[in-house]
Amino acid sequence: MKSIIYLSKEKIHSTTGNATGYKHTFIAPFNLSMYDTLLPFHELSFRMSVALRKHNRFLRHQNWDEMTILYTKY
């Protein structure tokens, strides 16, 4: 099994408004492989950020207890 972020299961978490319009924050679940559970959190955060950027998303926060991440789209 490999680590995966389930972008297909994303939901709108919150909406904020500013002068340029509205920006949505999305939430999606993720799953870690056995190997990735041994890595430090800062390294996992970096890898998640890189994976999300490949799909035009920007990591905001990860919740390790609930195995979810918050992100915005470009």
N, C-alpha and C positions, 0 to 999 in steps of 0.2 A: 504494500500500500504506500502511496506517496502522498505528501501533503497537498491539500487542495483548498482553494477559496471558492465557495459556491456562488458565483456571480449570478447564476440563473435563479437563485432564491433571494435576490436582493429585494429590500422593501424600503420605502421612504421612512426615515427615522424622524427627521424634523425639517422644517423649512424656515429660512431666515431671509428677511428682505433688506435691501439697501437701495442706494440711488440708481444702481445699474439694473436692478431687477431682483428676482428671487433666486436663491441658491438652496438646493436640496442636499441634505446629508442622508446617505444611504447606509443601511446595515445589512450585513450578509454573514452567514455562518462559515466557519472554516474547520478543517480537520488536519491534525498533524500526524506525520508518520512516526514510527517508533524511534528512528534515528533523530528526527527533528526535536523530539521531546527532551533530548539530552543537550541541546544547544542553549546558550544564554539568550535571554529575552531580547537584548538589543540586536543580536544577529538575526533572530527571527523577524523582528520588526523591519529591519533593513530589507530582508528578502521579500517580505510581504509588500513593502513599498515598491520595490522594483517590479514585482509581478503585477501590481495594480497599475503602475505607470504604463506598462505594455498595453493596457486596455483603456488608456486615457482617464485614469482615476487617481485621486490623490488621497493617501492614507491620512486619516485624522487621529484615530485612536483604536486600540485593540483591547478587548476585554478577555483576558486569559481564562477567567473563571467560567464565563458563559460561552467561550469559543466563538465570539463574534467580532467583527471589525466594523468601524465607522469610516466612511470615505465620502468624498465629493467627486463629481465628474467635471472634466474640463469643459 
